[in-house]
Amino acid sequence: MARRLFLGLILVLAGISQAFAQSSQSASDAILILDASGSMWARMDGEPRIVVAKNVINDLLDELPESTRLGLMAYGHSRKGDCGDIEMLVDVGGDRETIKEAVDNVSPKGKTPMTDAVIQAAEKLKYTENPATVILVSDGEETCNVDPCEAAAKLDELGVELKVHTVGFALEEGSEGLNQLQCMADNTGGQFFATQNAEELATALTSITEEEPDEPATYTVDLSATEEEDGPVITEGLIWALYEEDSDDPLYTSEPTGKVSTTLEPGTYTASVLRISDEADAEATLKVEDQDTQLTLPIEAEHNIALEGPDTVAQGSAFDVSWSETTSENDRVIIVPADTKEGERAGGSQAQRVRTHSSGSLKAPGTPGLYELRYVRDQDNKTLDARAIEVVETEVTVEAPETVVQGSSFEVSWSEGINGSDRVIIVPA
């Protein structure tokens, strides 16, 4: 039984050291406080508790990674009946052999001023400025008239990130010592372990060897929307939604609002926004990396522009077009070959600014074929409406006398007119 209990205590302290090793990654140092009060000579399954503790600590030191910075403090080891018998035996960062030697030289004698020892250890670690870890191993209750619970709560209030982990062994359930150790751990967010027998040690082992996953890093994401590109920021009436990549289920949705701010883990998301008043919406890919992120989405107003014009026109002829509304005086109505990509201007294409009008005139291209009438927004060259138009070939015939007297006037006629700017001329053959 003593062997199993000894091994269990090693594992308990190893679990604490593992928790400390994780916190040391955030520049946290630790001090191990060893109870060397007179009660440590009492036996636990045939061996003095102090012998068990020394062996456990020495084995613990062999297992700790070199990066772990540990210090050693003891109380009750120098004088009997002295509540001030607290000593820093090895400063934080001391080498392992020095700590082992100090542990071996501890001989229990005195009282149990464990609260003052924890306070002194926290102060040594400058707990009000830095993250700090205190590990207290004790078999008894406070004997120096200090309230451990109240002191631990005060330390937690003043500390940056202080954790007091406590290990009690050979303490009866419901005893004052057990309650004090648990209270100190609870009030600082630390862990408490009671080692009464092998079964309880196994339970403690299970709880401490299950590594808690690190809290994933999160970053603030600020979302806003504007009226069109570079327009004023919209302050109300928006519903926001965030989706994880390749997911249709929203990770986050907002109440009707303007700007929103939330936190996200690094990753790729889709951000979407809906304006309630006209159901106009917008979305974009949002990448969250290793810093806070801002995203502004332009919401385009809904424009139901209807473009009207003839289905066919003669090559080179002028024809009338009309449009139902405008977004800007600099929008254009154009005629381009049907296969022209959006935003491009084909050679020889005709265009007219809409200005403040609702209708205008264009000239058909000189080459017959399939074309498209387009209403193009000036802001981004986006086509808001389009309709097909065919340019057809025409045959114009001219009638005139075969001979005329030099300098005389004579009558001519033509079969049809194509464009008001067309001309009838006479030139040398």
C-alpha positions as CSV (number, residue, x, y, z in Angstrom):
1,M,0.0,0.0,0.0
2,A,2.8,2.5,0.9
3,R,4.4,1.9,-2.5
4,R,1.1,2.6,-4.3
5,L,0.5,5.7,-2.2
6,F,4.1,6.9,-2.9
7,L,3.7,6.4,-6.6
8,G,0.3,8.2,-6.5
9,L,1.7,11.2,-4.8
10,I,4.5,11.4,-7.5
11,L,1.8,11.4,-10.1
12,V,-0.2,14.1,-8.3
13,L,2.8,16.4,-8.2
14,A,3.8,15.5,-11.7
15,G,0.3,16.6,-12.8
16,I,0.8,20.0,-11.1
17,S,4.2,20.3,-12.7
18,Q,2.6,19.7,-16.0
19,A,0.1,22.4,-15.4
20,F,2.9,24.7,-14.4
21,A,5.0,23.8,-17.5
22,Q,2.0,24.9,-19.6
23,S,1.7,28.2,-17.7
24,S,5.5,28.8,-17.9
25,Q,5.0,29.2,-21.7
26,S,3.4,32.5,-20.7
27,A,6.4,33.6,-18.6
28,S,5.1,32.2,-15.3
29,D,7.6,31.1,-12.6
30,A,6.7,28.9,-9.6
31,I,7.6,28.3,-6.0
32,L,7.1,24.9,-4.3
33,I,6.3,25.2,-0.6
34,L,7.2,22.2,1.5
35,D,5.4,21.7,4.8
36,A,8.1,20.9,7.4
37,S,6.0,21.2,10.5
38,G,6.2,18.7,13.3
39,S,3.3,16.6,12.0
40,M,5.3,15.6,9.0
41,W,7.0,12.9,11.1
42,A,3.7,11.1,11.4
43,R,3.5,7.9,9.4
44,M,1.5,7.3,6.3
45,D,1.3,3.6,5.5
46,G,4.4,2.8,7.3
47,E,6.7,5.7,6.2
48,P,7.1,9.2,7.7
49,R,5.2,11.7,5.6
50,I,8.4,13.9,5.2
51,V,10.3,10.9,3.7
52,V,7.4,10.3,1.2
53,A,7.4,14.0,0.3
54,K,11.1,14.3,-0.1
55,N,11.2,11.3,-2.4
56,V,8.3,12.5,-4.4
57,I,9.9,16.0,-4.9
58,N,13.2,14.6,-5.9
59,D,11.6,12.4,-8.5
60,L,9.5,15.3,-9.6
61,L,12.6,17.4,-10.2
62,D,14.0,14.6,-12.4
63,E,10.9,14.8,-14.6
64,L,10.5,18.6,-14.9
65,P,11.7,20.0,-18.3
66,E,14.7,22.2,-18.1
67,S,12.7,25.2,-19.2
68,T,10.7,25.1,-15.9
69,R,11.9,27.7,-13.5
70,L,11.2,26.5,-9.9
71,G,12.0,27.8,-6.5
72,L,11.8,26.1,-3.1
73,M,10.4,27.4,0.2
74,A,9.8,25.6,3.5
75,Y,8.2,26.4,6.8
76,G,8.5,24.9,10.3
77,H,11.9,23.4,9.6
78,S,14.2,25.5,11.8
79,R,12.5,26.3,15.1
80,K,9.6,25.0,17.2
81,G,6.7,27.2,18.0
82,D,7.8,30.0,15.7
83,C,5.2,31.3,13.2
84,G,7.9,33.3,11.4
85,D,9.8,30.1,10.6
86,I,9.5,30.5,6.8
87,E,12.5,30.4,4.5
88,M,13.2,30.7,0.8
89,L,15.7,27.8,0.5
90,V,16.3,28.1,-3.3
91,D,15.4,31.1,-5.4
92,V,13.4,30.7,-8.6
93,G,15.5,29.3,-11.4
94,G,17.9,27.4,-9.1
95,D,19.4,24.3,-10.5
96,R,17.8,20.9,-9.7
97,E,20.6,19.5,-7.7
98,T,20.6,22.5,-5.4
99,I,16.9,22.1,-4.8
100,K,17.3,18.4,-4.2
101,E,20.1,19.1,-1.6
102,A,17.9,21.7,0.1
103,V,14.9,19.2,0.2
104,D,17.1,16.5,1.7
105,N,18.3,18.8,4.5
106,V,14.8,19.7,5.7
107,S,13.9,18.4,9.1
108,P,10.4,19.0,10.4
109,K,10.2,20.8,13.8
110,G,7.6,23.6,14.1
111,K,4.3,25.1,13.3
112,T,2.2,25.4,10.1
113,P,2.2,29.0,8.9
114,M,1.1,28.0,5.4
115,T,-0.9,31.1,4.7
116,D,2.1,33.5,5.3
117,A,4.3,31.1,3.3
118,V,1.9,31.4,0.3
119,I,1.8,35.2,0.7
120,Q,5.6,35.4,0.8
121,A,6.0,33.1,-2.2
122,A,3.5,35.2,-4.2
123,E,5.4,38.4,-3.2
124,K,8.7,36.7,-4.3
125,L,7.1,36.0,-7.6
126,K,6.0,39.7,-7.9
127,Y,2.5,38.4,-8.4
128,T,1.0,41.9,-8.8
129,E,3.1,42.4,-11.9
130,N,3.5,38.9,-13.5
131,P,1.7,35.6,-13.8
132,A,2.7,33.4,-10.9
133,T,2.3,29.8,-9.7
134,V,2.5,28.6,-6.0
135,I,2.5,24.9,-5.2
136,L,1.8,24.1,-1.6
137,V,2.3,20.6,-0.2
138,S,0.9,20.2,3.4
139,D,-0.5,17.6,5.8
140,G,-2.0,20.0,8.3
141,E,-4.1,23.0,9.0
142,E,-3.0,26.6,9.6
143,T,-1.7,27.0,13.1
144,C,-0.7,30.7,13.1
145,N,-4.1,32.4,13.4
146,V,-4.4,33.6,9.8
147,D,-7.5,33.0,7.7
148,P,-6.2,31.1,4.6
149,C,-9.4,31.6,2.6
150,E,-9.5,35.4,3.1
151,A,-5.8,35.7,2.3
152,A,-6.1,33.7,-0.9
153,A,-9.1,35.8,-2.0
154,K,-7.0,39.0,-1.4
155,L,-4.1,37.5,-3.3
156,D,-6.4,36.7,-6.2
157,E,-7.8,40.2,-6.2
158,L,-4.4,41.8,-6.3
159,G,-2.6,39.3,-8.6
160,V,-2.1,39.5,-12.3
161,E,-2.6,35.7,-12.8
162,L,-1.8,34.0,-9.6
163,K,-2.6,30.3,-9.2
164,V,-2.2,28.5,-5.9
165,H,-2.3,24.7,-6.3
166,T,-2.6,22.7,-3.1
167,V,-1.8,19.1,-2.3
168,G,-3.1,17.7,1.0
169,F,-2.3,14.2,2.2
170,A,-3.3,12.1,5.3
171,L,-6.0,14.7,6.1
172,E,-9.4,13.5,7.2
173,E,-12.4,14.4,5.1
174,G,-14.1,17.5,6.5
175,S,-11.1,18.4,8.5
176,E,-10.2,22.1,8.9
177,G,-6.8,21.5,7.2
178,L,-8.5,19.9,4.1
179,N,-11.1,22.7,3.9
180,Q,-8.4,25.4,4.1
181,L,-6.2,23.9,1.4
182,Q,-9.2,23.5,-0.9
183,C,-10.4,27.0,-0.2
184,M,-7.0,28.5,-1.0
185,A,-7.0,26.7,-4.4
186,D,-10.6,27.6,-5.1
187,N,-10.1,31.3,-4.3
188,T,-7.1,31.6,-6.7
189,G,-8.4,29.4,-9.6
190,G,-5.8,26.7,-8.7
191,Q,-6.2,23.0,-8.4
192,F,-6.7,21.0,-5.1
193,F,-5.7,17.4,-4.6
194,A,-6.6,15.3,-1.5
195,T,-4.4,12.1,-1.2
196,Q,-6.0,9.9,1.4
197,N,-5.6,6.5,-0.2
198,A,-4.7,4.8,-3.4
199,E,-8.2,4.9,-4.8
200,E,-8.5,8.7,-4.3
201,L,-5.0,9.1,-5.7
202,A,-6.1,7.3,-8.8
203,T,-9.1,9.6,-9.1
204,A,-6.8,12.6,-8.7
205,L,-4.5,11.2,-11.3
206,T,-7.3,10.8,-13.8
207,S,-8.3,14.5,-13.3
208,I,-4.8,15.9,-13.6
209,T,-3.5,13.9,-16.5
210,E,-6.4,14.9,-18.7
211,E,-4.8,18.0,-20.3
212,E,-7.2,20.8,-20.7
213,P,-7.0,22.1,-24.3
214,D,-5.5,25.5,-24.6
215,E,-8.0,28.3,-25.1
216,P,-7.8,29.1,-28.8
217,A,-6.6,32.6,-29.6
218,T,-9.4,34.9,-30.6
219,Y,-9.3,38.3,-32.3
220,T,-11.8,41.2,-32.5
221,V,-13.6,41.6,-35.7
222,D,-15.3,44.9,-36.5
223,L,-17.9,44.9,-39.3
224,S,-19.5,47.9,-40.9
225,A,-21.4,48.7,-44.1
226,T,-21.6,51.7,-46.4
227,E,-24.1,53.1,-48.9
228,E,-22.5,52.0,-52.2
229,E,-18.7,52.1,-52.5
230,D,-17.1,54.8,-50.4
231,G,-20.5,56.1,-49.3
232,P,-21.6,57.0,-45.8
233,V,-21.6,54.4,-43.1
234,I,-25.0,52.8,-42.4
235,T,-25.9,53.2,-38.7
236,E,-29.1,51.2,-38.4
237,G,-31.3,48.6,-39.9
238,L,-28.7,46.0,-40.7
239,I,-28.7,42.2,-39.9
240,W,-25.2,40.6,-39.9
241,A,-24.3,37.0,-40.2
242,L,-21.0,35.1,-40.1
243,Y,-20.5,31.6,-41.5
244,E,-17.6,29.2,-41.2
245,E,-16.0,28.2,-44.4
246,D,-18.1,25.7,-46.4
247,S,-21.0,26.0,-43.9
248,D,-24.5,27.2,-44.4
249,D,-25.3,27.4,-40.7
250,P,-24.6,30.9,-39.3
251,L,-21.9,31.0,-36.6
252,Y,-23.1,34.4,-35.5
253,T,-26.2,36.6,-36.3
254,S,-27.0,40.1,-35.0
255,E,-30.1,41.9,-34.0
256,P,-31.0,44.9,-36.3
257,T,-28.1,47.3,-35.9
258,G,-25.4,49.3,-37.7
259,K,-21.8,48.4,-36.9
260,V,-21.1,45.2,-35.0
261,S,-18.1,43.8,-33.2
262,T,-17.4,40.2,-32.2
263,T,-14.5,37.8,-31.6
264,L,-13.4,34.9,-33.9
265,E,-10.7,32.3,-33.9
266,P,-8.2,32.4,-36.8
267,G,-9.8,31.0,-40.0
268,T,-11.7,31.8,-43.1
269,Y,-15.3,33.0,-42.8
270,T,-18.1,34.5,-44.9
271,A,-19.5,37.8,-43.7
272,S,-22.9,38.8,-45.0
273,V,-25.2,41.8,-44.3
274,L,-28.8,42.4,-45.1
275,R,-30.4,45.9,-45.1
276,I,-34.0,45.5,-43.8
277,S,-35.5,48.5,-45.6
278,D,-35.0,47.3,-49.1
279,E,-33.6,43.8,-48.6
280,A,-30.4,44.8,-50.4
281,D,-27.5,42.6,-49.2
282,A,-23.8,42.0,-49.6
283,E,-21.2,39.4,-48.6
284,A,-17.5,38.9,-48.6
285,T,-14.8,36.5,-47.5
286,L,-13.4,37.3,-44.1
287,K,-9.9,36.1,-43.2
288,V,-9.0,36.2,-39.5
289,E,-5.3,35.7,-38.9
290,D,-3.1,36.8,-36.0
291,Q,-4.5,40.3,-35.4
292,D,-7.8,42.2,-35.0
293,T,-9.6,42.6,-38.2
294,Q,-11.9,45.2,-39.8
295,L,-14.2,44.6,-42.8
296,T,-16.5,47.2,-44.5
297,L,-19.1,46.0,-47.0
298,P,-20.6,48.3,-49.6
299,I,-24.4,47.8,-50.0
300,E,-25.7,48.6,-53.4
301,A,-29.1,50.2,-53.6
302,E,-31.6,48.1,-55.5
303,H,-32.1,49.6,-59.0
304,N,-34.7,48.1,-61.3
305,I,-33.6,50.0,-64.4
306,A,-35.5,49.1,-67.6
307,L,-33.8,49.9,-70.9
308,E,-36.0,50.3,-74.0
309,G,-35.0,50.4,-77.7
310,P,-35.8,48.8,-81.1
311,D,-35.1,45.2,-81.9
312,T,-33.5,46.0,-85.2
313,V,-31.9,49.0,-86.7
314,A,-30.2,49.7,-90.0
315,Q,-26.5,50.0,-90.1
316,G,-25.3,53.5,-89.4
317,S,-28.8,54.8,-88.6
318,A,-29.8,56.9,-85.6
319,F,-32.3,55.3,-83.2
320,D,-34.1,56.3,-80.0
321,V,-33.5,54.6,-76.6
322,S,-35.0,55.3,-73.1
323,W,-34.4,54.2,-69.5
324,S,-36.6,54.1,-66.5
325,E,-34.2,55.7,-63.9
326,T,-30.6,56.6,-63.3
327,T,-28.0,56.1,-60.5
328,S,-25.7,58.9,-61.7
329,E,-25.7,61.6,-64.3
330,N,-22.5,60.0,-65.7
331,D,-24.1,56.6,-66.3
332,R,-24.0,55.6,-70.0
333,V,-26.2,53.9,-72.5
334,I,-24.1,52.1,-75.0
335,I,-24.4,49.7,-78.0
336,V,-21.6,47.1,-78.3
337,P,-21.1,43.7,-80.0
338,A,-23.1,41.0,-78.1
339,D,-20.0,39.1,-77.0
340,T,-18.4,42.2,-75.4
341,K,-17.4,41.4,-71.7
342,E,-18.9,43.5,-69.0
343,G,-16.9,46.6,-68.3
344,E,-15.2,46.6,-71.7
345,R,-15.7,49.2,-74.5
346,A,-15.4,47.6,-78.0
347,G,-13.9,49.6,-80.8
348,G,-16.3,51.8,-82.6
349,S,-19.1,51.3,-80.0
350,Q,-21.4,54.2,-79.4
351,A,-22.3,55.7,-76.0
352,Q,-24.3,58.5,-74.5
353,R,-24.3,59.9,-70.9
354,V,-27.7,59.8,-69.4
355,R,-27.3,63.2,-67.6
356,T,-30.7,64.2,-66.2
357,H,-32.7,62.7,-69.1
358,S,-34.7,59.5,-69.5
359,S,-34.2,59.1,-73.2
360,G,-31.7,59.8,-75.9
361,S,-30.4,58.7,-79.3
362,L,-27.5,56.4,-80.5
363,K,-26.0,55.7,-83.8
364,A,-26.0,52.1,-85.0
365,P,-22.6,50.6,-85.9
366,G,-21.7,50.4,-89.6
367,T,-21.2,46.6,-89.5
368,P,-24.3,44.4,-89.5
369,G,-24.6,41.8,-86.7
370,L,-25.8,41.0,-83.2
371,Y,-25.3,43.8,-80.7
372,E,-26.4,44.7,-77.2
373,L,-27.8,47.8,-75.7
374,R,-26.5,48.3,-72.1
375,Y,-27.2,50.7,-69.3
376,V,-23.8,51.0,-67.6
377,R,-23.3,52.4,-64.1
378,D,-20.5,55.0,-64.0
379,Q,-19.3,54.0,-60.5
380,D,-18.1,50.5,-61.3
381,N,-18.9,49.9,-65.0
382,K,-21.5,47.4,-64.0
383,T,-24.3,46.7,-66.5
384,L,-27.7,47.2,-64.7
385,D,-29.8,46.3,-67.7
386,A,-29.3,45.0,-71.3
387,R,-31.3,44.1,-74.3
388,A,-30.4,42.5,-77.7
389,I,-30.5,44.5,-80.8
390,E,-29.7,43.5,-84.4
391,V,-28.0,45.8,-86.9
392,V,-29.1,44.9,-90.4
393,E,-27.7,45.8,-93.7
394,T,-29.5,48.3,-95.9
395,E,-29.5,49.1,-99.7
396,V,-29.9,52.7,-100.7
397,T,-30.5,53.6,-104.3
398,V,-29.9,57.1,-105.8
399,E,-31.8,58.5,-108.8
400,A,-30.3,61.4,-110.9
401,P,-30.1,62.6,-114.6
402,E,-27.4,61.0,-116.7
403,T,-26.1,64.4,-117.9
404,V,-26.3,67.9,-116.6
405,V,-24.9,71.3,-117.7
406,Q,-21.9,72.5,-115.9
407,G,-22.8,74.8,-113.0
408,S,-26.5,74.0,-113.2
409,S,-28.8,72.7,-110.5
410,F,-30.4,69.3,-110.9
411,E,-32.8,67.0,-109.0
412,V,-31.7,63.9,-107.2
413,S,-33.6,61.4,-105.0
414,W,-32.8,58.4,-102.8
415,S,-34.8,55.4,-101.8
416,E,-34.6,55.9,-98.0
417,G,-32.7,57.9,-95.3
418,I,-30.6,56.1,-92.7
419,N,-29.1,58.9,-90.6
420,G,-30.0,62.6,-90.6
421,S,-26.3,63.3,-91.0
422,D,-25.9,61.3,-94.1
423,R,-25.0,63.2,-97.3
424,V,-25.6,63.0,-101.0
425,I,-22.6,64.3,-102.9
426,I,-21.2,64.5,-106.5
427,V,-17.5,63.7,-107.0
428,P,-15.2,62.9,-110.0
429,A,-15.7,59.3,-111.0
